[in-house]
Amino acid sequence: MVQKENIKKLTALRTELSGNQLAIDNLMADPGARVFISYDCLGLLLNTLYVDLGPDLLKVAYELYWKLRTTAAVGHEATLLHEALHEIVFLATQLAPILEKLHLGQFKEPRRVSTMIWYPSSEELTRSSGKCIRTASNLAQGSQ
């Protein structure tokens, strides 16, 4: 029963991502377009980790969440939209095999719970608008 609920939530996330992809495509074609940016399903995943996708995908999800919220709240810029679109396509593509494995009962979460920590941009880590993210796997490997 838990797996079915997780499948429903991830399916809703894929739907949300596809809607955001269309909205961002519209904004890139017409910066004055009125669009709706949604991030509720993505926020649910990040706030609860109902399925732990692993640190690499979690990092992408956090970066995308920040970009979607920023776009919805304060407007958009071409670079931010381009990066968000790339992350949407990447994340949606990665969710497909995870959903299939969940359907088959074959999905295995990471042994350790994935954790994200934001650092100032002075770190030599993944950068997004002046902020960096370090994953738990990076920390465990000793990168500082």
PEWO-V53106 format. One record per backbone hydrogen bond with DSSP energy under -0.5 kcal/mol. NH is the residue of the N-H (numbers start at 0). CO is the residue of the C=O. E is the energy in kcal/mol with one decimal. If there is no record, write none. Layout:
nh co e
NH CO E
NH CO E
This chain:
nh co e
4 0 -1.9
5 1 -2.3
6 2 -2.5
7 3 -2.2
8 4 -2.1
9 5 -2.6
10 6 -2.3
11 7 -2.2
12 8 -2.0
13 9 -2.2
14 10 -2.0
15 11 -2.6
16 12 -2.8
17 13 -2.1
18 14 -2.1
19 15 -2.4
20 16 -2.3
21 17 -1.9
22 18 -2.3
23 19 -2.8
24 20 -2.4
25 21 -2.3
26 22 -2.3
27 23 -2.5
28 24 -1.8
29 25 -2.7
32 29 -2.8
34 32 -0.7
36 34 -0.5
37 35 -0.5
42 38 -2.5
43 39 -2.3
44 40 -1.9
45 41 -2.3
46 42 -2.8
47 43 -1.8
48 44 -2.5
52 50 -0.9
57 53 -2.3
58 54 -2.0
59 55 -1.5
60 56 -2.5
61 57 -2.4
62 58 -2.3
63 59 -2.7
64 60 -2.6
65 61 -2.2
66 62 -2.0
67 63 -2.9
68 64 -2.5
69 65 -2.4
70 66 -2.5
71 67 -2.5
72 68 -2.2
73 69 -2.8
74 70 -1.2
80 76 -2.4
81 77 -2.6
82 78 -2.4
83 79 -2.6
84 80 -2.7
85 81 -2.2
86 82 -2.3
87 83 -2.6
88 84 -2.3
89 85 -2.4
90 86 -2.9
91 87 -2.7
92 88 -2.1
93 89 -2.0
94 90 -1.7
95 91 -1.1
96 92 -0.6
97 93 -0.9
98 94 -2.9
99 95 -2.1
100 96 -2.4
101 97 -2.4
102 98 -2.5
103 99 -1.8
104 100 -0.6
104 101 -0.9
105 100 -3.1
106 100 -0.9
108 106 -0.5
116 133 -1.7
118 131 -2.6
120 129 -0.9
122 119 -1.8
124 122 -0.7
125 132 -0.6
127 130 -2.2
130 127 -1.5
131 118 -2.4
132 125 -1.0
133 116 -2.5
135 114 -1.4
138 134 -2.0
139 135 -2.7
140 136 -1.5
141 138 -1.3
142 137 -1.9
